[in-house]
Amino acid sequence: MRPMTSSETTVTTVRTEPSTTAAEREMLEGWLDYHRATLALKCEGLTEEQLRQASLPPSELTLLGLVRHLAEVERWWFREITHGAELPDLYCTEADRDGDFHFGEADTFAEARETWEREIELARQAAAGRSLDEVSVRSSRTGEHFSLRWVYTHMIEEYARHNGHADLLREQLDGATGE
């Protein structure tokens, strides 16, 4: 994915099909990158207004919100849970746990995409050189720890689910459908 400039709402994302014969790590990374690129593709060619539009009321779900949410998710699973980093939320607060989906006039898709792409790169760095069997530093609220393999699998599931949402949002906005 190529970063957007502040005035751009259209970029050309290259999405690569994951290998059908790769080793486990390459396969997991390939599918996660495929789903990351799919979300970027769902957002291409739309105006700022369209990216902010909740097109399935009463849901507040928007493409802008999905990008902000997945920036939070990348940060949480790869840097905070896996690595143990203590980082502030990007968009959410104690008062608004869904702050990634609530944005103001000053919030832009260009900023959200830049933040998301930065979190993806930092997630890659956090996972680099680690064994898939390595267990997370931090645990869940119930005390469970997670292997890096589990985190990759969960992230693929998270993106796949939200890409389904993105499909519906995009179709409602301009009729575009596809993978």
Secondary structure, DSSP 4 states (H G I P E B T S, - for coil): -PPPPTT--------PPPPSS--HHHHHHHHHHHHHHHHHHHHTT--HHHHH---STT----HHHHHHHHHHHHIIIIIIIIT------SS--SS-TTGGG---TT--HHHHHHHHHHHHHHHHHHHTT--TTPBPSS--TTS---BHHHHHHHHHHHHHHHHHHHHHHHHHHH-----
